Amino acid sequence: MLNLDRLRTLHAVARHGSVSAAAEGLHVTTSAVSQQLAKLERETGQRLLAKNGRGVRLTDAGRLLADHAARILSQVELAQSDLEARRGQAVGELLLGAFPTAARGLFPEALATLRAEHPQLRPRLREMEPDAAVPSVVRGDLDLAVVLDWYNKPLPMPGGLVKAPLLDDPADVAMPAGHPLAGRAEVDLEDFADDEWISWPEGEFCHDWLMFTLRAKGIEPRVRHTAEEHHTQLALIAAGLGVAVAPRLGRGPVPEGVRVATVRQLTMRRHVYAIWRADADRRPSIRAAVDALRRAGRKAAGRP
């Protein structure tokens, strides 16, 4: 009889690519992963791992069993989803991920709602960018993630996922109070062709979006500074060090020394939505989380 926990360990090594990464994904030690795999090799009578330089690789038997493990674990999740749906209660652990402004702008309200309405549910939030959250949901490291794309640049989404819109998040241009355009309510992106920009770190989805959008307007962006957090970007702007796109979700009052303006004839919006695996679609805990996030989204957008 194959042990389900050991199959889950093998599946983690297959999807993460190493024993150490699998241990991190499973929140256990590397020694525990190695012990589980050694027991699985004894149970199967097959060698499942082989040395590969300083790491390991799956043998042919290991890959074969890992493929079966993926299907078995998917069926187990589907069975758990059906049982939870039959019971009709949101209970147990729910692993959640969200990009920083959603974690700040939606989750305090949503998590408080879940605690009040579903006291047997144990949600756990991890802050992460969409390009990390999507594969985490696919792999099963997260049950649900809140991600985003932009009005003119969709986030690539693999098959097997379900998504639900939460809100549209408008974005403004933020500039120093001493900027020549600081007194305007509306601006054009072309007005900032000669400005230095403050962006998200290179390689992030939002940084790529900003480069794409400015270049589409004939602007070759001069990015002087990068910062992960919008509050850090706004502090740099207050010091007169550049301009930036400033989404409204989770933004709060802007610092002294910063002015914001909407972009004329261009609705700059982020589409914010929740994603989860299709085989978990019937879980009441997923439905409860989506409902709580939608309510938090309506409140953040100023809608009843």
N, C-alpha and C positions, 0 to 999 in steps of 0.2 A: 504494500500500500504506500503510495507516494504521499509524503507529508506536504500539506498546503503551504506552511510557512517556509519550507525549504524551496518549494517551487517559486514562491514569491521572491526569495533571495536570489535564485538563479535568474529570474526575470529582471530583477533590478540590476544585476551585473550585465546582462545583455543590453539593457536599454541605456545604462550609464557608461558602459565601456570599461569599467575598472572596479576592483574590489573596494578601494577607498571611496570612490564616488557613490557606489551602491550603498556603502555603510552610511555615508552622509545622507543620502536620500531616504534610507530606512530609519535614520536616527538611532543607529546602533554602532558598536565598535567594529573595526575591521577584523578583529579576532573573532567576533561573533559571526560575521559573514563567512569567514574561512571555515569555522567549525560547522556551520550549517551546510556548506557546500561539500565538505569532507563526508558528512553523514549521508548526503544525497548521493554521492558517488558510491558509498558502500551499499546503499539501498538499491541502486540501479545496477550495480556491478559494472559500471561504465566510467571511463575517465571523461570528465566533463570540462576540465580546464587544463590548459597547457601553458608553460612559461613562454613569454614573448618579450624578450629583452628584460627590462626591470618590472614589467607587468605580466598580465596573463591574457590569454585569449580563449574563447570557447572552442572546444573541439567540434568535429562534425556531430558527435552525439550530443554535446552540450547545446549546439545551435538547434538541433532537432527537438530536444526536450524543452528548450527555452521557447520555441514557437508554440509547442503544445501548452506550456505554462501560461503564455499570453492568452490563449483561447480559454483555458480553464479558469483563469482569474477573472476574465471578462464575464464568463458564465456565472461565477460565484457572485460577482458584483450585481449582475442582473437578478439573481435569486434573492440577494439581500434587498435589492430595490423593490422587488415584488412583495417580499415579506413585510418590509417597512410600509409599503403602500397598503397592504391588506390590514395592517394594524392601524394605519391612518394617523400615526403620531410621528412628530419630528423628534427623534431621540438620537443619542450617541454623538460621536465626534464628527465634526464637519470642518475640513481643512480648506481655508479660504486664502486667496491671494488678490492683491490689488496694487495698482500703480500709486505713487505717493499722494497725489492730490485727491484721488478717490478714497484712499485710506483715511485721509484727513477730513474730506468733505462729505463722505457718505457713511463710513463705517461706524463712527461713534453713535450716530442715531440708529443705524440698522442693528448693530450688536446689542444696544440697549433694548430695542424692540424684541429681538429674539430672546433675550434673557427674561423679559417680562412675560412673553406669550408662550414660550416653549422652554420651561425651566429644565427639562431633561436633555436638551440639546447642548452640546459642548463645542461651540465654534472656536476655531483658532485662526487668527489672521497673520499672514506674512506679507510684508510689503515687497513688491517686485515689479519690474517693468514688464510691459506686455510681451516683449520678445522672449522673456524667460517664463512668463506665466502660461502662455499657450502650450509649449511642450510639456510643462509640468502637469497641466490638466490631461493632456494626451497620455502621458506616462502613468497617471494615477497618483502622482505626488500631491496633487491638489484635487479637491472635489469640485470646486467652483472658483472661477477667477473673474475679476472685473477688469476689463481691458478697454482700449480705445482705438479708434482710427479717426482720420480727418476727413472733412467734406470732399477733398480732392485726392485723397490717398488712402485706399482701404488697407487694413491690416491683413496680410495673408492668413488664411484660416484653413487648416487641414480638415479632411472629412472625419465623420464620426463625432462631431461636436454639435451641440445645440446652443443657440444664443438668443438672448432676450434683451431688447433695448431698455435702458434705464433712463437716460436723459440725453439731450443735446446741450453741450457746454460751449457757450460763446467765448470767443477770445478777443482781446483788445491789443493795441500796441501800447506798451509802457515806455515812457521816456523821462529824462530828468526834467525837473520843474523849470530849469533855465533853457530848455530846448526851444528853438524858434516856433515850433508847432504846439507848444504845451498848452496854449489857450484854446485850441480847437476841440470841438466835440467830435468831429469826423475828420479822417485823414485818408490818403491813398498810400498804399505800400510804396509806390514809386517816389513818394516824398522823402523816403529814407534811404534812397540809393547811395548817398554819400556818407551815411552813418556807419559807425561800428556797432556790430550786433553782439548780444550776449545770448548764447544758445545752450541747449542741452548738450551733454557729452557726445562726441563723435561716435557713430555706430548705433546710437539709440534711434528708435523709430521716429521720435519727434524731431530730432536733429535732421534726419534725412528728409522729413516732411518740410522743415523750414528751408533747407537748401533748394528743394524741388520747387516750392512755392515762390521764393524770391527769384529764382532763375526763370521761372515761367513769366515773371513780370519784367524780364530784361535786366534784373539786378544781380550782379555778381557779389554775393555777400562777403563782407569783411568781418569774420567772426574773431573778436578780440579775446573774449573770455567764455568759458563754458562752466555751467553749474547744474548739478542734478536737481536741486530744490528750487522751486519758484521763489521762495522767500529769500534765498541767497541771490538769485538773479535781481530781485527788486532792490536789495541792499546795494548791489553794484550799480544799479541805475540811479539810486538816490545819491550815490557818490559821483554821478556825472560820467560814468564809464561806458555808457552805450545805451542802446535801446533793445527791447525784446518783445516777443509775443507773450501775453499774460492771460491764460485761461482764467475764467471766473470761479470755477469749482474749487472750493477750499482756499480761495485767495484771501478773503478777509479784507479789512481796510489796508490800503497801500501805505507805505511809509511816507513821512514828510519828505518832500524833495522828489516825489514821483507823481507824474500825471499820466492818465490813461485816456485813450481815444478809440472809438470804434472805427472800423475800416469801411470807407464809403463804397457802396456798390459791390461789396464782397462780404458775404456772411461767413466769417471765419468761425467754424464750429468743429468741436470734437464730438464724435458719436461715442457715447459711453454705454457699454453693454456687459452683461454677464454671460459667461460660457461655462458649459459642463459637458461631460461625456453623455452620448445618447443612451448608453446602457444604464445610466443612473437617472433617466428622465422622470421616472415615476416615484422617486424618493420624496416623501413629504418634507424631509429636511432641506432638499434643494428648493422645492416650491416655497417653503417658508422663508428661506434666505432671499430668494428672488423678490418675493412680495415685500419683505422688509427693506430691501435695497431700492425697490421702485418707490416706496413711500418716502424714503430718505431722499431720493432723486427729485420727487415732486416738491418736497420742502426746500431743497437746495435751489431749485429753479424758481421758487416763489409761487408754485401752483398748489391749490388745495388738494 
